[in-house]
Each structure stands twice: as C-alpha cells, then as structure tokens.
Amino acid sequence: MEINLDTLYPLLTPRPGRTRQASSLDRDPDRGGTWCGLRPAPARRKRILLEPGETHALASLQGAGLITRLWMTTLLPFNPGVLRDLVLRFYWDGEAQPSVESPLGDFFGAPFGRYASYVAAPLSLTSGAFNCLWPMPYASAARLEITNEGSKSVDPLFYQVTYYELQAPPEGELRFHAQWRRENPTRPGVPYTVLEAEGSGHYVGCHMFMQNLEWWLRPPLGAILFPRGFGIGMLEGWESQTIDGEGGTPVVGTGTEDYFGGSWYFQREKFAAPYHGCTVRDYIRGRIAAYRFDLPAPVPFQRSFRMTLDHGFENQMRCDYASVAYWYQAEPHRPFSPLPRPAARRPTSPLANVAQMGLALGAPALLGLALVRGLRQRRVG
C-alpha cells in the first residue's frame, strides 16, 4: 500500500477550496453558568457549558473537507476530573460508529488526568491549551462531538475546529482513527494491547500512561533493582507489532523506553521531541508517560495490525496501563469496545507507591543514622 505523506503533512500541499472554522463563539451565549461566579456576557459568547450527560457538536460539516487543526481549553482548577469525564467522538461520512473515541485529556496526551505541558509535531499541551494537528479528511460529512459523562457541569469550555472546505472529495485518502484503551490491572503473562485494527491503513503512533500497582519492595532484595526497577520495572517489557498476521512473526523491540526513544529507564528524565518523548518519569509515584509518532515512516498494513506492550519481563509487573493509539485506515473499521464508566476511568491513586519509596529511601537513612550513633556511643564508652 502506498503511504501518502501529503495526508500526514497537508499544510505543505495547498488544497483547492476555502479555509473555514467552527468554534464555541456564539454557540451557547444564553445559558448562565457559574464561571468564576461572574457570568460576564462577553465571556458567555465565547464559551459553551456542558451539563452532566450532555453532548455538544463541536462541528457538524457537510460536503468534502479536511480538518487541519483542533484547539480546546477549559479552566482545569474549576473542573476537577474533567480530563477523563469529557469524551471526544468523531464520525466520518455518516458512519454509525465513531472513528475517534477517547477521553479529552488522554487524546491530547494529558497523563493520569492531569495537564502536563509538552510539544510534539501532531499534538501538544501548551500554556493551558490542547492542540491537535492530525489531518482528518472526509468525503461527504464530518461530525465532532464532546460528551460530559461526569456528574458535574463543565463551564467554561472553548474550542476551534479549522478545516478546508474542498471542491471535490479527497480521493484515496484514509480516515483518521484514535482509540483509548485501559487495563487496570494488567494480567499476569498477558501483554497489554495498544491497538488491534482490521482493514488496510497505516499506524502512526500512540500515547502511553503506565503506573506500577505491585508491592515491589519485597525479597529477594536484588530483584528490587532488577527487574522490578524500584517500581518502574514495567519498562523492561517490549513492544510487538504483528502486521497482516505475518505467520506469527511480529516486529519486536528491546524495551519500553527504547521504543519511545529513551534508554536506561529514561535516565535523563523528561523530554519532548517532535516524534517521541517522555512527559512523566516519576519513581516516587511509580508513573511513566511517553509518546511516539511514526510520521516519517508510518507502519503500513493491508489486512490487520496488532500492537502489544509487555509490562516487565514475561509480563510479571502488575500495573495500570492506559493508551491512545492513532492510525489511518479505509472504512469500515473494527468497532471499538464501549468505554468504561467515568468512575472506572479515574487514575489510580499513587499513595501506595509513595509509601514504598518512602520506606525504600528511609530505611538506608535510618540504618546509616543508627550506625553513626553506634560509633559515637562506642567512642564515648
């Protein structure tokens, strides 16, 4: 299958048509809301309010087109939990099943339900904004929705959807897809599935959010360092990509941090490059968040694509794994499994990991202090 790089870099190729934009301006000006308790009329013009259970169409577009940019923001301190309570669903050309389904924060790369600034080529979190530059072509219609599945109103929410209004349908261009998955806890001996797609297309990357759940501070003492890795030993696992079945011969790597462009448990801590990065490396909380986008060389498939990620050697680390996979393919796509309820999407508390690290760091310090006191007592005696 030929990979059309114009699809991945549409702004480098001018398109016949006009640039348009759908936004939150004047979409919901008459509802009050409680934003900062002030309810200023000009601010109400620019934002929308989402009640619990409410679905709002960010854009409902007819005809042929190409979405080039999605920008969103909300006041996170006033909307706790919003990053996994709000769900994005995008539909192309009148399809009944969404091609994009993900909690808001995870889609843009926000780790563990929290905002963490980074800049990559297709996605970024910058200065409180959520930015997406994945090109999204459609032939006859596009509908972008956001649903508040939480128990509290969300106010304010601002957005912009920029797109080309094309004169003719894009020929041969694949449709953009994104799917959120979570496994909490991971299963012993079974790798985590990042994506399982059917049809023809190409895989372009993922965001991964990984948290240790096991009590790693236990004998044998040598295993605390390797393979448990002081709570982030899940990085010892590697990715496997099975393309078109391949007779059971997958493309495999050497370790999780290696796949995401790092090494040695991301020894230099966080970084953000255009195509790969690590946005969270936290020994104390046992958390890792990383991304990789294969824009220079997407992974093509003709019939199917499956990517898995091991959680430690032989998948022995008990973890909470969540991810968003991004790919392009011809429709129809394999239907997604239903998202879990909002309560089941909440990030796992890191307190157990914090307690373990406190014990791990505190025990040597207490032992050293006891030795110093013992030496002093001997000298005095």
C-alpha positions, 0 to 999 in steps of 0.5 A: 500500500502506498503511504501518502505523506501529503495526508500526514503533512497537508499544510505543505500541499495547498488544497483547492477550496476555502479555509473555514472554522467552527468554534464555541463563539456564539454557540451557547451565549444564553445559558448562565453558568457559574464561571468564576461566579461572574457570568460576564456576557462577553465571556458567555459568547465565547464559551459553551457549558456542558451539563452532566450527560450532555453532548455538544457538536463541536462541528457538524460539516457537510460536503468534502473537507479536511480538518487541519487543526483542533484547539480546546481549553477549559479552566482545569482548577474549576473542573476537577476530573474533567480530563477523563469525564469529557469524551471526544467522538468523531464520525466520518461520512455518516458512519454509525460508529465513531472513528475517534473515541477517547477521553479529552485529556488522554487524546491530547496526551494529558497523563493520569488526568492531569495537564502536563505541558509538552510539544510534539509535531501532531499534538501538544499541551501548551500554556493551558491549551490542547492542540491537535494537528492530525489531518482528518479528511472526509468525503461527504460529512464530518461530525465532532462531538464532546460528551460530559459523562461526569456528574458535574457541569463543565463551564467554561469550555472553548474550542476551534475546529479549522478545516478546508472546505474542498471542491471535490472529495479527497480521493484515496485518502484514509480516515483518521482513527484514535482509540483509548484503551485501559487495563487496570490491572494488567494480567499476569503473562498477558501483554497489554494491547495498544491497538488491534485494527482490521482493514488496510491503513497505516499506524502512526503512533500512540500515547502511553500512561503506565503506573506500577500497582505491585508491592515491589519492595519485597525479597529477594532484595536484588530483584528490587533493582532488577527487574522490578526497577524500584517500581518502574520495572514495567519498562523492561517489557517490549513492544510487538507489532504483528502486521497482516498476521505475518505467520506469527512473526511480529516486529519486536523491540528491546524495551519500553523506553527504547521504543519511545526513544529513551534508554536506561529507564529514561535516565535523563528524565523528561523530554519532548521531541517532535516524534517521541518523548517522555512527559512523566518519569516519576519513581516516587509515584511509580508513573511513566508517560511517553509518546511516539509518532511514526510520521516519517515512516508510518507502519503500513498494513493491508489486512490487520495490525496488532500492537502489544506492550509487555509490562516487565519481563514475561509480563510479571509487573502488575500495573495500570496501563492506559493508551491512545493509539492513532492510525489511518485506515479505509472504512469500515473499521473494527468497532471499538469496545464501549468505554468504561464508566467515568468512575472506572476511568479515574487514575489510580491513586499513587499513595501506595507507591509513595509509601514504598519509596518512602520506606525504600529511601528511609530505611538506608537513612535510618540504618546509616543514622543508627550506625553513626550513633553506634560509633559515637556511643562506642567512642564515648564508652 
